[in-house]
Amino acid sequence: MPSRKRSRLWFDLHSWIGLKLTLFMSFVLITGTLAVISNELDWLTHDSMRVEPQTMSERASWGDIYAALHTAHPQWQFSYIVEPIDPWFSVLVYAQTPQGQRRLVDVDPYKAEVRGDRHWMSFQRFFRNIHRHLMLPVKIGVPLVSALSLPMILSMISGLIIYKKFWRGFFNVPRRGRNTRIFNGDLHRLLGLWSLWFLIVISASSVFYLAESLGWQAPPFGKLQQAAQAEFQLEATDIDRYAERAHEVLPGFRIAALQLPTQPGRPLVFQGYTDGTWLVRPRASYVAFDPANGELLGSHRSSDANLHQRISEMADPLHFGYFGGITTKLTWFVFGLGLSALSITGVIIYAKRLQKSHTANKEAQPSSGPWAIAWQGMGYWKWIGVAVIVVALALTPIEAMACLPSL
């Protein structure tokens, strides 16, 4: 096949993906970008989450936080306590009222004082769920969203092929003062080049999510023995005593979360970080105890994870960029906006080109705008995109009333 004809085929593929899938892809990209800073959006809108930052050594113990929860809400059931994601954040606690309502409780990590509670459908939960599985059942939504990684990869490859000597374009300034098609074309190429590394990270992690959703899940960490089917009564002193033992079991263990037993037979689990292992979730290192008798039920150090488990643990920190605190989050947010803009500028370019062609051939009235032409050019794919967005938003109230998410 002649080189020119091959380039045309790649160009047509690039244009088809950018136009037909733009509604669905833009929705997923924008919600994912907002998911990166969703905790910060919650922080801005809830006074109870904001605390005066202090040093790590000034934090209250896990037992003190546990005692404060039971003092403030003696009848509530608490399932998960998470350390502040930044020094100016409160401790986050998942709870359930006697009436079955799910609540998030905010606790001052330094004073061990409950600052307030709120509905568990927060900005963080909303953007995470709508981006991850569109509020659909996870078995349907996750593969549907993560499958977008495949056309994203094809779009990236085709874009590099049709952009001749693309490596020279990193510092090309978009030409202003000409028509909008040329400006948007230059901007589209510039955004594409600078977002290339980010697109690779997002696409690769999404491919892994797709493989996981289709059955390629990493095995669990270590072997956890069953807790005794016996009644138990946990006190704050017990929590602190178990925390000390956890540090003895895993020297250098930094506890980041505490999973509380909600019924007999469930373990008490400290989760966190060891060995300075990077790009892992807290669950990669843990120490578990039987809450009824204090027996050690199991432990795991993140450095003992196999390759499959390490890849699984890397996926979330890389996909959402939270591994480096607010700095990497803001970086991911900015480049997420860049990817979203890529999708939009691509449609503008295509629509302007069609508008010019249609006007020249008298196939459309000169008054027909580029967006109207693009809308028509999407064909029935636009209704698929609209349906996905409408269904996701319509299911949000139902999701808000659902059971507590798996942690």
N, C-alpha and C positions, 0 to 999 in steps of 0.2 A: 504494500500500500504506500503511495507517495507520501512524503513527509507532510505536505500541505493538507492532504486529506485526513491524515492522522490527527493533525493539530485541530482541524475543524471538528472531528469527532469528540476530541477532548473538550473543546470549547462548548459544543452542544451539551455534553454531559454536565459540565460545570454550570452552564446556564439553567439546565433542566432542574438540577438539584436546588440551585439557589432560588429559583422561582416557585416550583411546585411545592417544595417543603418549607417555604419561608415562614408561614404562619406557625406551624407546629414547632419548627426549629427555633424561631425567635422566642416563642413562649417558653420553651425549655431553657434557652440560654439566659433570658432575662430573669426567670425565677431562680435559676441556679446562681446567677450573679448576686441577687438579693439574699439568697440563702447564705452566702459567704459572710455577710455582715448582719445576719438576722439577730444574733445575740446582742449586737450593739444597738439594733433598732429597738429591741425589748428594753435594753438599758436606758435608752433615751425616753421611753414612754412609761416606765414604771419607777417611781421614786424608791420603792422597796428594794430595788436591785442595786441602788447606788450607795456606796459606802466610802468612807475616808480611807484611802490606801495607807497601809502600814507595812512593816517588814514581815517576812515569813516567820520569824521567831516570835512575833507577837500574836500569831493566830491562836485561837482557842482550840482545845483538843476536840477530837471527834466525840468523846464522851460528853463534853460540855454542850456541844451543838445538839447531840441527841437529847440531853436533859432539857434544853431550852425548847425543843420541839414538843416534848411531852408536857411541859409546863404550860405552854401556850395552847396546845390542842390535845388534851389528855385522851380524847376518844378517837382521834384520827389514827389511821394506819399509815406508816411511812415505809417506803420500799427502797428508795435510792437517794443517797446523799452525794453531791458532787462538789468538789472544791471550786473556788472562784476561777474563772478562766483568765482573769487579770486581777491585779491587786485592788482595783476600784469596783469589782463586782462582788455581789453577795454569794453566799453558798446557796446552791440550788437543791431543793428537796422535792421528790415526787411523793405525793400523798393522796389519800382517799378518805373522804368523810364517812361517817356512819350511814349516811343516806346514799352512798355510792358515787358521790360526785368526785371527780378527779381535780386535784388542785396542785399548783406549784407554790412552794413556800420558800420565801427568801429569808436567810439568816445572816446577820452580821458575822463575818468570820473572825473578827477580833474581839468583839464584846459578847459573842454567843447570845445574841438577842434576836428574836423573831421580828422581822421588820414588816411582814405582810404576806398575803397569799393572793394568788390570781389563777385564772382559768388555764388549764394546761395547753389549750390551743393558742399558743403564743405566736409571735412573728417567726421565731425559730422553728417551731413545729409546723406552722402553715407552709412556709417556703420550702422546708426540707421535704415534707410529704408531697406537696404539689409538684416539686421538681423531680423527686425520686420515683413516684409511681402515680402521679396525676390523681391522687385520692381514690384510685381504683384498687381492687384487691392486689396485693403485692405480687402475686404470681403472674398477674396480667400486666400491671403497670410498669414494673421494673424492666422486664425484657422489652416492652414497647418503647420506653424512653431510652434505655441503653442501646437499643438497636440503631438509634440515630447516629451512633459513633461510626457506623459503616459508611453512610453517605457523607459524613463529615470528612472521613479519611479520603474518600474518592474525590471530594471537592478540593481538599488540600493538594492531592497529587495532581489533579487536572489543572489546578491553578498554577502550580509550579511549572508544568509542562508548557502551558500556553503563554506564560510570562517569560519571554526569552531573556536569558542572562539575568535572571531575577536577582542574583546576588549584587548587582550594581544598583539596585533600586532602594536600598535601605535609607538613603538620605535624600531621595528625590522629594522635593516639596510640591504638594498639589498645586497645579496651575490655576490661579485665580484670574478673574477678569475675562474668562472665556465662558462658554456655556456650561450649565450645571452637569451635563453628562461627562464632559472632560474632567471637571473638578472632582466629581464623585468617582470617576474611574481611577484617577490618581490616588484619591484618598483610600479607595477600596484596596488597591495594590499595596499601598504603604501600610495600612492596618494589617493586611494579610501577612506581610513579611515580618513585621514586629511581633505579631501574635503567633508566629509559627511554632515557637517552642511551647507556648501555652496550649495551642491546639493539639500538639502531640501529647502533652501531659493529660489533657482532658479526654482526648480520644482513647488513649491507651487505658486509662483507668475505667472508662466507660465500657470498653471491650471486655475488661475483666469482670465488671458488674454483669454484663450480658452472659458471660460464661458461668458465673456463679448462679445466676437466675435459671440457667438451663441445667444445673446439677453439678457443676464443677466447684463445689464448696470446699474450703479448707477444713481439715479435721479439727476437732476441739483441742484446746491446750491442756495437756496432761490428763490424768485420771482423777476424777473427783468422787470420793466415796459418798455414799448416801448418809444423810443425817438421820439421827434416831427419830422415830415417830413418837415423840414425847413432848408434853407441854413444857414451855420454857418462859422465863421472865427475865428480860434483859434490863440491866441497870446501866447508868452512865459509867460506873466504875468497871463494869464488865467490858464495855466497849473499849475503854482506855487500856485495860489489861490485855485484851486480845490484840489491840494495836501494837503494844510493846512486844508481844510474842511474834507478831507478824514480822517485825523488824529483826527479830532473832532468827526466824526461819529463813528470811531473805535479807542478808546484810546489805545495807545501802538502799533498801526499798523506800521509795517515796510514795506514800499513800495519796491517791488522787480521788478515790471514790469509795463509798461503802454501800454494798448491797445488803439490805436488811432482810431477814427471814420474815415472811408474812403468814406462815402457817407451819405446823410441825412437819418435819422432814425436809425443810428448806435450810440451806447453810447460811452462815454469815460470812460474807466475802469482802475482803479488802482488795481493791484493785489499784494499780499504779504503775510506776516506772522503776526499772533497775538497770544497772550497768551503763547508764547513759545511752541506751539504745534509742536511736532516732527513728522518726516516722512510724510510730506504733500508737495504737489506742491503749487506754489504761488497762483494758481487759487482758492484754498480752502478758502482764505480770500480776499474779494474785496469790493470796493466801486465804484459805477457807477453813472455818471452824464450825463444829456442831454447837449451836446455841444452847442446847440442853445440858451438855456435859463438858464443853470446852475442848473436845477432841479435835486434833488437826485432821482435816478431811482431804487436804491436798494443797499443792502449791505449784507455781510455774514461774520461771524466769524468762523474760522476752528473748534473751540471747539463745535459749534452747529451742526456739521455734524453727521448724524446717522451712525450706524455700517457699513452698506453697503458702504456709501460714504468714511468712514475712511479706509476701506480695499482697495477701489479703489485708494485712494490717496497714500497709503503705497506701492502699487505694484511697481511703477516706481522707487522710491528711493531705495527700497530693491533690485530690480532686477539689477539695474545699479550701486548701491553703491555710489551715489553722495550725500547722506544725511550728511556726515561728512567731506566734502571737499576732498582735495587731499589725505588725509590719508586713508579714506575708499575706495576711487577710486583705489589707488595702491593696497590695500588689495584685492579688487574684481578682479583687473587685474591679480594679482599673482595666485589667486585661479581659475580664468578663464583659465589661462594657464595650471593649474593642471588638470582641467576637460578635456581640449583639449588633454593633454598628456595621460589621462586615455583612451580616445577613440583610440589613436594611439597605445599605448602599448598593449591594448587588442587585436588588430589585429595582432601585432607581435607575441604575445603568441600563438594565434590560428594558425597562419601561420607556426610557428616553430613546433608546435605539429603535424600539418598535414604533414609537410615536413618529419619529422621523421617517421611518420606512413607510408606515401607513399613510402619512400625509403626502409623501412624495408619490405614492402609487394611488392616491385618492381612495384608499380602502377605509379610511376613517375621516370624520370631520376634523378640521383643524382645532375645533373647540374641545375635542376629546382629550382629557388630561392623561398624564402618564400613569397615574394611579388607577384610573378606570381601565386603561389598556392592560396594566399588569394584573388587575383583578380578573379580567377576562382571560388573560393568558394562563392563569393558574388552573383553569378548567375545574374538574370536579375535585381536584386535590384541595382547593380552598375550603370546600365544605367539610372535608375530613379534618382540616386544621381547626376550623370553627367549631366543629362538633367536639373535638378533643378539649378545647379550651372551655366550652360551655359545660360539658360534663364534669370536668375537673372542678370548676367553680361551684356547680350545683351540688356536688358531692361533699363540699367542704363542711356544711353544717352537720351532715351525717358523720363525717370523720371526727368532728369536734365532740361528738357524743360517744365515740367508740371507746373501747377498752384502752387501758394504759399501753403505750408502745413497748415493744421488747427493747431492752437496754443493752 
